[in-house]
Amino acid sequence: MPVGASAIEMIATTLFVFAIIHTFATDWFQRQAHTSPTHAGLWHLLGEVEVVFGFWAMLLVLALMFIDGREAAAAYLDTRDFTEPMFVFAVMAVAGSRPILGLASATVRMVAAVVPFREALTTYFLGLSLVPLLGSFITEPAAMTLAALLLRDRFYAHGLPDRVRYGTLGVLFVNVSIGGTLTPYAAPPVLMVAGTWNWDAMFMMTTFGWKAALAVVVNALAATLLLGRHLPARDDGTVSVDGVPKLVMGVHVFFLAGIVLFAHHPAVFMGLLLFFLGFASAYEKYQDRLILREGLLVAFFLAGLVVLGGQQRWWLEPLLTGRDIDAVFWGATTLTAITDNAALTYLAAQVQGLSSEFKYALVAGAVTGGGLTVIANAPNPAGFSILRPHFDDAAINPLGLFAAALLPTLIAAGAFLLL
């Protein structure tokens, strides 16, 4: 047993590895549902990527209860911070409403109208560039929700070739991960360290933001040029705000702004969410189905990651410290693919005496690798949940996502390392 690792930490790491393997095996569980109809419900459940980490986190809690007792297990859960899962659920519910999505679509169409290119190409480019960059101001989960819904209704819902679906998803995940670095509060891995390291908005914009923005534009432009000819020309699926009163739209914007403004105060933003649900129910004729189920699944996924991730410090911290700067960057990029990038930066924030070069390399690597897998960045499960029904068998192949995100990840790495 490695020095410093307790029995429960070893168990937690083993379960964490199984959870990662499980994310790559969801297709197998879905096939089992068809070959073993008696327990099809269970197989379908285990085939849901959003359920994976929650399932293995439950096993960890049971192990804690068995080894240390019920009180110790409850005490461990009390030390976990579930603000982020709750926030993602709240922001998905509001950002995915018809008035908000309609406003986003109208804004994109308005910008597209003044650009002298085919509407489909311009909308696609803006969905992969402008909306992810807005994540620096409305938070990454909100940007991911809006971008995924926009791309779903405008393109995915009309059918796309397999490589276009994966290519678009890879660029979206990478661009949202790096697009939130223009401010110190929107990207989870930046938020974890900004206060401790005194990184303000000016520092983020001058050190990370302009490089990230350039990489976002290059990635979106490359995807548009390479995949644009496969995009459907018609625009009959985009959500419209026609007939929605301005007052209703204004109230929706108020709730979204309030939830974003109080993103670190769950008692406030969950209260706002409950008020929003009441308002949406009162004006149901101006709503489509709220994405509450998708939001709950994403929150469950992230909560499971919080529970399992809390026991991984014993091996993560030694890997993050005592390395040269290039090794820190590429190490953080690689580790991000198998664990939430905010966990990496959170651990680093607890270490004293780190150089400014080390801090930059760690955070830059963490956001660069945030698009490689569904678990790499907290907003990814939101986009995954929204777009997954439009893939073959309603399943996204993890290796397909990794391959699609690799080139935009390397472009982001070049921006952070070379500029």
Stockholm file with secondary structure:
# STOCKHOLM 1.0

chainA/1-419         MPVGASAIEMIATTLFVFAIIHTFATDWFQRQAHTSPTHAGLWHLLGEVEVVFGFWAMLLVLALMFIDGREAAAAYLDTRDFTEPMFVFAVMAVAGSRPILGLASATVRMVAAVVPFREALTTYFLGLSLVPLLGSFITEPAAMTLAALLLRDRFYAHGLPDRVRYGTLGVLFVNVSIGGTLTPYAAPPVLMVAGTWNWDAMFMMTTFGWKAALAVVVNALAATLLLGRHLPARDDGTVSVDGVPKLVMGVHVFFLAGIVLFAHHPAVFMGLLLFFLGFASAYEKYQDRLILREGLLVAFFLAGLVVLGGQQRWWLEPLLTGRDIDAVFWGATTLTAITDNAALTYLAAQVQGLSSEFKYALVAGAVTGGGLTVIANAPNPAGFSILRPHFDDAAINPLGLFAAALLPTLIAAGAFLLL
#=GR chainA/1-419 SS CCTTCCHHHHHHHHHHHHHHHHHTCHHHHHHHHHHCGGGHHHHHHHTCHHHHHHHHHHHHHHHHHHHHCHHHHHHHHHHSCCHHHHHHHHHHHHHTSHHHHHHHHHHHHHHHHTSSSCHHHHHHHHHHTHHHHHHHHHCHHHHHHHHHHHHHHHTGGGCCCHHHHHHHHHHHHHHHHHHTTTSSSSSHHHHHHHHHHTCCHHHHIIIIIHHHHHHHHHHHHHHHHHHGGGSCCCCCSSCCCTTCCHHHHHHHHHHHHHHHHTTTCHHHHHHHHHHHHHHHHHTGGGCCCCCHHHHHHHHHHHHHHHHHHTTCHHHHHHHHSSCCHHHHHHHHHHHHTTSCHHHHHHHHHTSSSCCHHHHHHHHHHHHHGGGSSTTSSTTHHHHHHHHGGGSGGGCCCHHHHHHHHHHHHHHHHHHHHHC
#=GC SS_cons         CCTTCCHHHHHHHHHHHHHHHHHTCHHHHHHHHHHCGGGHHHHHHHTCHHHHHHHHHHHHHHHHHHHHCHHHHHHHHHHSCCHHHHHHHHHHHHHTSHHHHHHHHHHHHHHHHTSSSCHHHHHHHHHHTHHHHHHHHHCHHHHHHHHHHHHHHHTGGGCCCHHHHHHHHHHHHHHHHHHTTTSSSSSHHHHHHHHHHTCCHHHHIIIIIHHHHHHHHHHHHHHHHHHGGGSCCCCCSSCCCTTCCHHHHHHHHHHHHHHHHTTTCHHHHHHHHHHHHHHHHHTGGGCCCCCHHHHHHHHHHHHHHHHHHTTCHHHHHHHHSSCCHHHHHHHHHHHHTTSCHHHHHHHHHTSSSCCHHHHHHHHHHHHHGGGSSTTSSTTHHHHHHHHGGGSGGGCCCHHHHHHHHHHHHHHHHHHHHHC
//
